[in-house]
Amino acid sequence: MDLENQKRVKEFAGKYGPENVIVIFGAAEGEAAGLAAETVTAGDPTYAGPLTGVSLGLAVYHICEDKIKSVVDKDVYDEQISMMEMVLDIDDIAREMEAIRKEYCKY
């Protein structure tokens, strides 16, 4: 996760409260989604960004997880995401996100 996005997430969590922020990722691989999710839950593991040492514990999901997919307008999802969904390893991504939620998410 780039430094500017870390800054935005930190600002939103401060402004709205971490219990009111959900971060939705769209990474193409489970490992990439997991690293970004770890950054906004446990803190920046690279020790380079605004979330270094900051454990926000935010709720994190991938756009292709059923819980998120079910609340997105079907036409928008089909137009914007469904083509990528065909080539992604959704099970791997979902396992990675679930592991991060179990370990780090507070909300």
PyRosetta script that sets phi, psi and omega in degrees:
from pyrosetta import init, pose_from_sequence

init()
pose = pose_from_sequence("MDLENQKRVKEFAGKYGPENVIVIFGAAEGEAAGLAAETVTAGDPTYAGPLTGVSLGLAVYHICEDKIKSVVDKDVYDEQISMMEMVLDIDDIAREMEAIRKEYCKY")
pose.set_psi(1, 128.6)
pose.set_omega(1, -176.9)
pose.set_phi(2, -71.2)
pose.set_psi(2, 164.6)
pose.set_omega(2, -173.7)
pose.set_phi(3, -64.8)
pose.set_psi(3, -35.8)
pose.set_omega(3, -179.9)
pose.set_phi(4, -66.0)
pose.set_psi(4, -41.3)
pose.set_omega(4, 177.7)
pose.set_phi(5, -68.3)
pose.set_psi(5, -35.9)
pose.set_omega(5, 174.3)
pose.set_phi(6, -59.2)
pose.set_psi(6, -44.6)
pose.set_omega(6, 179.8)
pose.set_phi(7, -60.3)
pose.set_psi(7, -45.1)
pose.set_omega(7, -179.9)
pose.set_phi(8, -61.6)
pose.set_psi(8, -46.7)
pose.set_omega(8, -179.4)
pose.set_phi(9, -61.2)
pose.set_psi(9, -43.8)
pose.set_omega(9, 179.4)
pose.set_phi(10, -61.6)
pose.set_psi(10, -42.7)
pose.set_omega(10, 178.7)
pose.set_phi(11, -64.1)
pose.set_psi(11, -44.4)
pose.set_omega(11, 179.2)
pose.set_phi(12, -62.7)
pose.set_psi(12, -42.4)
pose.set_omega(12, 179.0)
pose.set_phi(13, -63.4)
pose.set_psi(13, -37.6)
pose.set_omega(13, 177.7)
pose.set_phi(14, -70.1)
pose.set_psi(14, -39.2)
pose.set_omega(14, -177.3)
pose.set_phi(15, -75.0)
pose.set_psi(15, -43.9)
pose.set_omega(15, -173.4)
pose.set_phi(16, -103.5)
pose.set_psi(16, -10.8)
pose.set_omega(16, -175.2)
pose.set_phi(17, 89.6)
pose.set_psi(17, 133.5)
pose.set_omega(17, -176.2)
pose.set_phi(18, -60.7)
pose.set_psi(18, -26.5)
pose.set_omega(18, 178.2)
pose.set_phi(19, -70.3)
pose.set_psi(19, -12.3)
pose.set_omega(19, -179.2)
pose.set_phi(20, -109.1)
pose.set_psi(20, 11.2)
pose.set_omega(20, -178.1)
pose.set_phi(21, -119.2)
pose.set_psi(21, 129.9)
pose.set_omega(21, 173.2)
pose.set_phi(22, -120.0)
pose.set_psi(22, 132.9)
pose.set_omega(22, 179.1)
pose.set_phi(23, -107.2)
pose.set_psi(23, 126.4)
pose.set_omega(23, -179.3)
pose.set_phi(24, -112.9)
pose.set_psi(24, 125.3)
pose.set_omega(24, -178.2)
pose.set_phi(25, -104.1)
pose.set_psi(25, 161.8)
pose.set_omega(25, 178.2)
pose.set_phi(26, -133.8)
pose.set_psi(26, 19.4)
pose.set_omega(26, -177.9)
pose.set_phi(27, -58.2)
pose.set_psi(27, 149.2)
pose.set_omega(27, -175.8)
pose.set_phi(28, -82.2)
pose.set_psi(28, -11.0)
pose.set_omega(28, -178.7)
pose.set_phi(29, -132.8)
pose.set_psi(29, 149.8)
pose.set_omega(29, 179.4)
pose.set_phi(30, -59.6)
pose.set_psi(30, -42.1)
pose.set_omega(30, -178.3)
pose.set_phi(31, -63.4)
pose.set_psi(31, -41.8)
pose.set_omega(31, 179.2)
pose.set_phi(32, -67.1)
pose.set_psi(32, -42.6)
pose.set_omega(32, 177.7)
pose.set_phi(33, -63.7)
pose.set_psi(33, -40.7)
pose.set_omega(33, 179.8)
pose.set_phi(34, -64.8)
pose.set_psi(34, -40.0)
pose.set_omega(34, 178.8)
pose.set_phi(35, -64.6)
pose.set_psi(35, -44.1)
pose.set_omega(35, 178.1)
pose.set_phi(36, -65.2)
pose.set_psi(36, -40.2)
pose.set_omega(36, 179.0)
pose.set_phi(37, -65.3)
pose.set_psi(37, -40.4)
pose.set_omega(37, 177.1)
pose.set_phi(38, -61.6)
pose.set_psi(38, -36.8)
pose.set_omega(38, -179.3)
pose.set_phi(39, -60.4)
pose.set_psi(39, -42.6)
pose.set_omega(39, -176.7)
pose.set_phi(40, -89.7)
pose.set_psi(40, -3.9)
pose.set_omega(40, 176.6)
pose.set_phi(41, -105.7)
pose.set_psi(41, -52.5)
pose.set_omega(41, -174.4)
pose.set_phi(42, -101.7)
pose.set_psi(42, -16.6)
pose.set_omega(42, -176.7)
pose.set_phi(43, 117.6)
pose.set_psi(43, 161.6)
pose.set_omega(43, -176.5)
pose.set_phi(44, -67.0)
pose.set_psi(44, 111.2)
pose.set_omega(44, -178.8)
pose.set_phi(45, -71.1)
pose.set_psi(45, -12.1)
pose.set_omega(45, 178.6)
pose.set_phi(46, -90.4)
pose.set_psi(46, -7.6)
pose.set_omega(46, -179.7)
pose.set_phi(47, 56.4)
pose.set_psi(47, 37.3)
pose.set_omega(47, -177.2)
pose.set_phi(48, -120.9)
pose.set_psi(48, -17.3)
pose.set_omega(48, -171.6)
pose.set_phi(49, -115.6)
pose.set_psi(49, -176.8)
pose.set_omega(49, -178.7)
pose.set_phi(50, -60.7)
pose.set_psi(50, -18.8)
pose.set_omega(50, -179.7)
pose.set_phi(51, -96.4)
pose.set_psi(51, 11.3)
pose.set_omega(51, 175.4)
pose.set_phi(52, -60.9)
pose.set_psi(52, 121.5)
pose.set_omega(52, 179.2)
pose.set_phi(53, 73.4)
pose.set_psi(53, 8.5)
pose.set_omega(53, -178.6)
pose.set_phi(54, -108.7)
pose.set_psi(54, 112.2)
pose.set_omega(54, 179.6)
pose.set_phi(55, -99.9)
pose.set_psi(55, 97.9)
pose.set_omega(55, -177.9)
pose.set_phi(56, -84.0)
pose.set_psi(56, -26.6)
pose.set_omega(56, 179.3)
pose.set_phi(57, 64.0)
pose.set_psi(57, 26.9)
pose.set_omega(57, -174.7)
pose.set_phi(58, -66.5)
pose.set_psi(58, 153.7)
pose.set_omega(58, 172.3)
pose.set_phi(59, -71.2)
pose.set_psi(59, 133.1)
pose.set_omega(59, -176.5)
pose.set_phi(60, -131.6)
pose.set_psi(60, 139.1)
pose.set_omega(60, 179.1)
pose.set_phi(61, -145.3)
pose.set_psi(61, 160.6)
pose.set_omega(61, 171.6)
pose.set_phi(62, -101.4)
pose.set_psi(62, 145.4)
pose.set_omega(62, -177.4)
pose.set_phi(63, -57.1)
pose.set_psi(63, -26.8)
pose.set_omega(63, -177.8)
pose.set_phi(64, -88.9)
pose.set_psi(64, -2.4)
pose.set_omega(64, 176.6)
pose.set_phi(65, -72.3)
pose.set_psi(65, 143.0)
pose.set_omega(65, -175.2)
pose.set_phi(66, -54.6)
pose.set_psi(66, -38.6)
pose.set_omega(66, -177.5)
pose.set_phi(67, -61.1)
pose.set_psi(67, -35.1)
pose.set_omega(67, 179.0)
pose.set_phi(68, -87.1)
pose.set_psi(68, -45.4)
pose.set_omega(68, -179.8)
pose.set_phi(69, -53.3)
pose.set_psi(69, -37.1)
pose.set_omega(69, -176.3)
pose.set_phi(70, -69.9)
pose.set_psi(70, -18.1)
pose.set_omega(70, -178.8)
pose.set_phi(71, -105.6)
pose.set_psi(71, -1.6)
pose.set_omega(71, 177.5)
pose.set_phi(72, -90.1)
pose.set_psi(72, 139.2)
pose.set_omega(72, 176.7)
pose.set_phi(73, -51.0)
pose.set_psi(73, 126.6)
pose.set_omega(73, -175.0)
pose.set_phi(74, -57.6)
pose.set_psi(74, -42.5)
pose.set_omega(74, -179.5)
pose.set_phi(75, -65.0)
pose.set_psi(75, -40.6)
pose.set_omega(75, 177.9)
pose.set_phi(76, -65.4)
pose.set_psi(76, -45.6)
pose.set_omega(76, 179.4)
pose.set_phi(77, -59.6)
pose.set_psi(77, -47.8)
pose.set_omega(77, -179.8)
pose.set_phi(78, -59.3)
pose.set_psi(78, -42.5)
pose.set_omega(78, -178.0)
pose.set_phi(79, -71.1)
pose.set_psi(79, -40.3)
pose.set_omega(79, -170.7)
pose.set_phi(80, -98.1)
pose.set_psi(80, -26.5)
pose.set_omega(80, -168.1)
pose.set_phi(81, -127.3)
pose.set_psi(81, -32.5)
pose.set_omega(81, -169.5)
pose.set_phi(82, -57.4)
pose.set_psi(82, -33.8)
pose.set_omega(82, 178.9)
pose.set_phi(83, -64.2)
pose.set_psi(83, -43.3)
pose.set_omega(83, 178.6)
pose.set_phi(84, -67.7)
pose.set_psi(84, -33.8)
pose.set_omega(84, -178.6)
pose.set_phi(85, -58.4)
pose.set_psi(85, -30.0)
pose.set_omega(85, -178.8)
pose.set_phi(86, -68.0)
pose.set_psi(86, -24.5)
pose.set_omega(86, -176.5)
pose.set_phi(87, -107.8)
pose.set_psi(87, -4.3)
pose.set_omega(87, -180.0)
pose.set_phi(88, -88.3)
pose.set_psi(88, 152.0)
pose.set_omega(88, 172.5)
pose.set_phi(89, -89.8)
pose.set_psi(89, 83.5)
pose.set_omega(89, -174.6)
pose.set_phi(90, -60.7)
pose.set_psi(90, -38.8)
pose.set_omega(90, -179.7)
pose.set_phi(91, -62.6)
pose.set_psi(91, -42.4)
pose.set_omega(91, 178.6)
pose.set_phi(92, -64.1)
pose.set_psi(92, -44.9)
pose.set_omega(92, 179.1)
pose.set_phi(93, -61.4)
pose.set_psi(93, -46.5)
pose.set_omega(93, -179.1)
pose.set_phi(94, -62.8)
pose.set_psi(94, -40.5)
pose.set_omega(94, 177.3)
pose.set_phi(95, -61.8)
pose.set_psi(95, -44.1)
pose.set_omega(95, -179.3)
pose.set_phi(96, -63.2)
pose.set_psi(96, -45.5)
pose.set_omega(96, -179.3)
pose.set_phi(97, -65.6)
pose.set_psi(97, -40.2)
pose.set_omega(97, 178.9)
pose.set_phi(98, -63.5)
pose.set_psi(98, -41.1)
pose.set_omega(98, 179.1)
pose.set_phi(99, -62.6)
pose.set_psi(99, -41.9)
pose.set_omega(99, 178.4)
pose.set_phi(100, -64.7)
pose.set_psi(100, -43.9)
pose.set_omega(100, 179.2)
pose.set_phi(101, -61.0)
pose.set_psi(101, -43.8)
pose.set_omega(101, -179.3)
pose.set_phi(102, -64.3)
pose.set_psi(102, -38.4)
pose.set_omega(102, -175.3)
pose.set_phi(103, -82.0)
pose.set_psi(103, -38.7)
pose.set_omega(103, -167.8)
pose.set_phi(104, -120.2)
pose.set_psi(104, -24.3)
pose.set_omega(104, -172.8)
pose.set_phi(105, -74.0)
pose.set_psi(105, 134.5)
pose.set_omega(105, 178.9)
pose.set_phi(106, -103.1)
pose.set_psi(106, -16.6)
pose.set_omega(106, -172.6)
pose.set_phi(107, -121.0)
pose.dump_pdb("model.pdb")
